[in-house]
């Protein structure tokens, strides 16, 4: 399977993988060894990671508003080049929505 991203868009996949691991580690430290945190910790960590992706994506895409204006010599049309943080051609902040929905589904079931 491919993962297609531009700039820091790969964080949309890395954060939802790392956040549950951190949540499981913290729950073991808080509640002791042998405590199996069930799906609640996983659901909450996916929701929290989705919120983090949303704010990170908004910050990164707002701060990278550098665009270049180029002029096509044949047609004299203006072309604007923007750099965005995307994953699967979706802006990073919008990739947070399925992550939050996955966490909410995990909490409901």
FENFENDA-V445732 format. One record per backbone hydrogen bond with DSSP energy under -1.0 kcal/mol. CO is the residue of the C=O (numbers start at 1). NH is the residue of the N-H. E is the energy in kcal/mol with one decimal. If there is no record, write none. Layout:
co:CO nh:NH e:E
co:CO nh:NH e:E
//
This chain:
co:4 nh:88 e:-4.1
co:6 nh:9 e:-1.5
co:8 nh:11 e:-1.5
co:9 nh:12 e:-2.0
co:10 nh:13 e:-1.7
co:10 nh:14 e:-1.9
co:11 nh:15 e:-2.2
co:14 nh:18 e:-2.4
co:15 nh:19 e:-2.7
co:18 nh:22 e:-2.3
co:19 nh:23 e:-2.6
co:20 nh:24 e:-2.7
co:21 nh:25 e:-2.1
co:22 nh:26 e:-2.7
co:23 nh:27 e:-2.2
co:24 nh:28 e:-1.8
co:25 nh:29 e:-1.9
co:26 nh:30 e:-2.4
co:27 nh:31 e:-2.6
co:28 nh:32 e:-1.3
co:32 nh:35 e:-1.2
co:39 nh:43 e:-2.8
co:40 nh:44 e:-2.6
co:41 nh:45 e:-2.4
co:42 nh:46 e:-2.0
co:43 nh:47 e:-2.1
co:44 nh:48 e:-2.7
co:45 nh:49 e:-2.4
co:46 nh:50 e:-2.2
co:47 nh:51 e:-2.1
co:48 nh:52 e:-2.4
co:49 nh:53 e:-2.4
co:50 nh:54 e:-2.1
co:51 nh:55 e:-2.2
co:52 nh:56 e:-2.5
co:53 nh:57 e:-2.9
co:54 nh:58 e:-2.4
co:55 nh:59 e:-2.4
co:56 nh:60 e:-2.9
co:57 nh:61 e:-2.6
co:58 nh:62 e:-1.9
co:59 nh:63 e:-2.2
co:60 nh:64 e:-1.1
co:68 nh:81 e:-2.7
co:70 nh:79 e:-3.3
co:72 nh:76 e:-2.4
co:77 nh:72 e:-2.8
co:79 nh:70 e:-3.3
co:81 nh:68 e:-2.2
co:85 nh:92 e:-2.5
co:86 nh:6 e:-2.2
co:87 nh:90 e:-1.7
co:90 nh:87 e:-2.5
co:91 nh:94 e:-1.1
co:91 nh:95 e:-1.2
co:96 nh:100 e:-2.4
co:97 nh:101 e:-2.4
co:98 nh:102 e:-2.2
co:99 nh:103 e:-2.1
co:100 nh:104 e:-2.6
co:101 nh:105 e:-2.5
co:102 nh:106 e:-2.2
co:103 nh:107 e:-1.9
co:104 nh:108 e:-2.2
co:105 nh:109 e:-2.4
//
